[in-house]
Amino acid sequence: MVLVAVFTAIALSGCAHGASQNDLSDFKRFVDKRDACEHFGGEVSDPPDPECMKEVAEQIQIYCTGTDAKLAVLKAKYANNAEVMSKLNRYEEKIERIRR
């Protein structure tokens, strides 16, 4: 959620190098999805509950799938936007491989 607040601050401040808020919508959608992916990746019950772990695995599939490729696309698209890149660079580039 912190990154969503940061995104909003970037968009509202005009620091997106002339881009409007709508121009960063792909970035915001990615941040929301990837943050959910990372959240569910950290959800492990103690002791492991098979039913809970099934739900977590389903959520990981929903939120993590496609985010590695999308991260690469966004890094190419926003390569000249230092503020967006600083946020994108915080994400692991190959999380789908880790979360399977």
N, C-alpha and C positions, 0 to 999 in steps of 0.2 A: 504494500500500500504506500510505502514511502516513495517508491518510484513513480506511482501515479501522481502523488503530490508534486514531485519534482517535474514530471511531464507537464502538469498544469502550469507550474511556475514558468517553465521554459516557453510554453506556447503563449501564455498571457504576456510575458515580458517582451515578446518579439525577438527573442534571441535565436530564433530558428532561421536566421539568415534570410529574412524576407518572406518566409513561409507563413501561411495563415494556420490557424488551429486545425482546419480540415486537412491541410497538407501533412500533418503529423498523425493522422488517425491510424495509419498502419503501424506506426511506432507504438501508439497507445494500446492498440489491440494486441500487439505482440507482448508488451510488458504485462498486460493483464493475464494473458494466456500463460506466459512463461513463469510468472510469479505463482500462478495456481499450480503449474507443473512442479515447481520446486517445493511448494507447500506440501503437496501430496507425496512427493518423493521423500519427505522427512517424516511422514506419518507411519509409524510402526508401533503397534500396540505391544504392551509388555504385561503379561506374556502374549506372544503372537496369537491373535484370534483369527482363525481361518476365514470366517465370514467378513470380518473387518478388513482383513488383508485382500480379500477378493474385491471389495468395494474400492479400496485404495488402488489396486492394480487397474481397475476400470477407469478411475479418475486420471491416473497417470497416462493411460492410453489416450484418453480424450484430450488432456491438456498438453502433453509433451509431443505428441505426433506432429511432425512437420516443423517444429520450432528450430531445429538445427539449420534446416535449409532457409527458413525465414530470417534467422539471425544473419546468415551470410548475405542474403538479398538486402536487408536493411543496412548492413555495414557498407555495402557497395553504394547504396542509394544516398546515405547520409555521411559519406566519407569526409566531406568538407564541413560538416557541422560538428564542431568539437564537443558541444554540450550533449547532443544526442549520442555521439560516439562514446563519450565517457560513461554513459549509462549502459549502452550496448556491450561495451568491453567488460563489464562486470559479470556477464553471463558466460557460463561454460559453453564452448563451441560444440561439443559432442554429448549433450545430455541424454539424447535418445538412446544412445548405446549404453549408457550407465543405468538408465531407468528400466531397461528391459528385464 
